Amino acid sequence: MRITTINEKNYKECVKLIYLEKKDYFDFLFKNPEKILEKAISKSIPPFLPENSIVFEDDNGKVLGVLLFAPKSAFRHGYEKWFKILGLKVFGTGLKLSSIIGQILINFSLDDVYIISISGKSLDIEYELLYRFIISHDHSKIIADVPKTILKKYETFGFSESQILNDKIVRMHKKMSYKTVSGIGWDTHAIEEGGRLILGGIEIPYNFGLKGHSDADVVIHSIIDSLLGVSLKVDIGKVFPESVVPKGISSVDMLKESLRMIKEKGYFPTNVDCVVITKHKLGQFREKISENLSNILNCEVSLKFKTGNDVYPESKGVGITSICVSNLIVI
């Protein structure tokens, strides 16, 4: 996934997502709203300014989600540009728009920001858009006008009701704040001859593997436990019981599903630190494993290999243990 802004290549996809999220809102403001939004965004008509956006795209350039916002300055100037796309209709539409803008500017300080839309292919993408916005901008409060049809989504994001604008739209607000938490995870698997050794999603070329119902990736299992424990207050066995998940399941797939689950609750990893105890010399694989995990988690991942100095069973080749500490931001 890559991060960009609304541009000439993706603006139509972005407009479609923006409109679909708040259809009732834009239907109230405009006739033929999707076309109006396309013109407003492509011509940078305030408050629909492309530079005030965060867009997630996949590796093929397909839009996964978009967040469009407007600081107070975006509501102050440039409204004469609406004549270019509305003509004389601006007088009818303008009354609604000016009414909305007037209500926005009431109690709207320079430290506040207005969210026009948070729209994505899934809830975890939408929550991550909001997370990226909060950690990269310095505002005190977020204001949003929300159709009653999607109130629950914004309540999930932590927004509270400010006032009812009409029978369809509710103004909501949220403090622009976050906190940090830490989780710890631990996992051990016994060594078995002839299997595949997979650590951090990377297959290690040894003539043995680890015994387990899944692919027995102790590194990823310890990371999953650290993430699920601090966020959802559950462990890996609760979310992925052996009686349900297929034998040999990929731990990478389990990690991706865990990430989706915690992001839907507003938790986002910022760094992960792992210690792996084994008698086998695996330092040469450290960089490759760390890079793979960093790409999945979208944060820094550090990895250390320890022999246990002949004190622990791992030193004698009985098994491999991984201990992990993860730090997360909660919005």
N, C-alpha and C positions, 0 to 999 in steps of 0.2 A: 504494500500500500504506500502511495506517495501523497504528499501534501502540497497543494497549490492554491490558487485563487480562481475566481470566475474569470474566464478569458474567452476570446473569440471562438475557440475550438469547443469549449464545453458549456457555454452559457445556455444553450437550449435544453440540454439535459438537466442543468441546475434549475432552470426555470420550472421545468416539469415537476421536479421534486418539491420546490418551494411552493408552487401552486397547490399540489395535491395535499401537502400537509395542512395548509390553512385555506382550503377551498372556500369555506363559508365566509371567511374574513375577506378574501379578495373578490368573491362574488358580490359581497356587500358594497365594496368600493368601486368596482369597475364593471362595465359591460365588456364582454370578450376579454376577461382578465388575463388569460395566459398570453395572448398576443400583446396586451398592454405591458405586461411584465417583461416580455422579451425585448420590446422596444426600450422600455425604461432602463433595463440593465445594460443592454448593448450600447445605449447612448449616454450612460452614466448620469441618469437623472435622479437627483436626490429624492428620498433617502436610499435609493436602490443603487448604491455605488459598488462596482465589482471589487475595488481594492479593499473594501470592508467585508471580506469573506474568507472562509476557510473551506477548502474543498478536498475531499478524499477521493483519489482515483486508484483503480487497480493497475497492474503492470501494463495492461493494454490500453490505458487511458479512459476506461469506462468510469463514469462518476458513481461513487458509492454513497456519498453524502455531502451535504453542503450546509454551512452555517453562515447566514447573512446578518450583519449587525449595523447599527448606526449610532455613533456618538452624537452628543447634542449639536455639534458643529454641522452635522449632515442635514439638520432640519432648518438651518437658518437661511441658506442662500440657494439660488439656482432654480427656484420654482417656475420661473418664466419658461424654462425648457419644456414644461408640460404642454405648452401650446403646440410644440412640434409634433407631438404624437396624439393629442386629443383635439386640437383645433378649438372650435367654439364649444365643444362638449366639455371643455375644462370647467366651464361655469357650473354645470350640474355636478359633475364628478368632484370638482374642486371644493364644493361645499362640504361633501362627505370627508374628503381628504384633509381639508383644513380643520374640520371639527376633530378628527382623529389626532392630527398633529398638535392642535391646541391642547387637547387633553393629555397628550404625551408630555408636552413641555411644562405642564403644571407639576410642580415638585420634582422636576427633572434637573438635577444639579450637573455641573461640569464633570463630576466624578462618576455619574451614572452612564449606563449604556442601554440602548434599545435593541433587543433581538427581534429581527424581522421573521426569521425562520431557522429551525433546527430540523433538518429533514434528511433521512438516510434510508438505506435498504433494510436496516434492522435496528433494534433499540440499542444494542451495544455500540454500533457505529455512531448513532446520534449522541449517546452519552459521551463517547470519546471526542466528538467534535466540541461538545460543551467543555470537556476537560482541557482540551488543547487551547480553547479560547481563554479559559480562566487562568491557566498558568502562564499565558503569554501576553496578557493585557492587564493594565492597572486601573481598575474601576472599583467603585465601592458597592454598586448595586446594579442588577440586571432587571430591566423592565420588559415585559412581553405581553402582547395582546393575543389571547388564546381562544379559539372557538371552543364552545362547550363540548364538542364531540371529541376533543383530545385533551381535556382537562387532566385526566388521569396520568397521561404521559408526562405532563409538566409537573404534576404533583410528585411523580416518581423522581424527577430531576431535582426536587427540593424547592420548587416554586410555591409561593403562598398567594392567596387571593388578595388583591388590593381593592378593586371595585368592579361592579358589573356595568359594562358600557352599554349593552343593549340585550335583547333576548337571545343573542347568539354568541356575543363576545364578552370575555372576562379579562380584565387587566390583572396580571400577576407580577410578582417580584421575587428576587432571590439575592441573597448576599453574595458578593464576589469573593468567596473565601474557600479555603480547603485546609485539611489537616493531614499529618503523616502518621502512619502506623507501621508496625513491623511484625512479621510472622516467622516462625521457625518450623522447619520440616526435617524429617529423618526417615531413612529407609535402608533396609538391608536385604540382600538376596544371596542365596547360596550359589556357589559355583558348580556347574555341571559340565562334564566333558562333551565335546562335540557340538555344542550349541553355538548360537550367534551372540557375540558380546556387543551390545548397543548401549552407548553412554551419551546422554545429551542429544539423542537423535542421530548420532554418528556411529556407523558400524566399525568396530575396532578389529583389525586383522589378527586375532588370536585363535587358538584351536580349542577354546572353551567358551561357554556362555554363562548366563545366569538363569537360575530356575525361577519360574513364576507363571502365573496365569496369562499375563500380558507378555510383551517382549522383555519385561523385567529390567527396564531402564531405571536404575536406582537414582540417577541424577535427576531425571525429570520427575520421578515420583516424589522425591524430597521437595522439589520446587512446587509441585502441585499441592502437597500437604501444607507448605508454608503459606501459599496464596489462599487456599480454601479455608484454612483454620482461622486466619485473622479477618477474613471478609465475611464468609458465610457461616462460620462457626461449625464446620463439618470437616471430616477427613476424606481421603481419597477413596476409602472403602465404602463410605456412605454414598458418594456420588457415582462411583464405578464399581458396584458390587460384582463379584465373580459370577454370581448366579444369573446376571443379566448381560454383562458385556461378553463379546465373543473371545474365545481363547486366542491368544497371540495378537490381541489388539495393539495397535501402534500407540506408544506413549506420547508421541508427538500429537496425534489426534486427540488424545485425552487432555493434553496441555492446552491445545487450541480451544477445546470445548470449555475447559475450566476458565480460560481467559474471557471467553464470551459471557460466561455466567457472572463472573465478578465485575466485569465492566457494566453489565446491566444493573448493578447495585452501586455503581459510582466508584469502584476501586481500580487503580491503575498502577502497575509496577513501575518503580523508578530506578531500582538497581537490585541485583540478586548476587549473593556471594555463597559459593558452595565449597565444601571440603569433602574430598573423596578419600576414604581409607582403603588401601589395597597394597599388597606386596609387589604388585606388578608395576613396572616403570611405564607410566602413561603420559608423562610430561610433554612428549612430542605431539600429542593430540590435543593439548590444552587450547591452543588458538582456534583450531577448527571447531571444537565443541562449543567454545565460548561464542564464536561468531554465529554459529547456527542458532544457539539459544537466544542471542541478542536480536537476531532477525525475527524470531518468533514472538519474543516478549516485547520487542520495541523498546528495550532499555539495556543498560550495561550489565553484563554478566561476567563475574570473575570466578575462576576455578583453581583450586589447589589440590594437589595429590600428596597424600601422606602415607607412609608405610606402617605407622603404628609402633615402630621400634620394637617389634617382637613382643609387645604387651597384649595386643588385642588378637582375637581369632583371625581377623582379616590379614594380619601379618603372616599367618601360617597358610594362607591361601584357601581358607574355608569359605569365604564369601567376600563381597564388596559392600561397603556402607557409604552412604552419602548424607551429609548434614547441610542444610541450607537455611540462610537467613534472607528474607526478602523485605524490602522497604516499598511502601505503596503510598500514593496520594489518594485521599478520599474527598470527593467534592459533594 
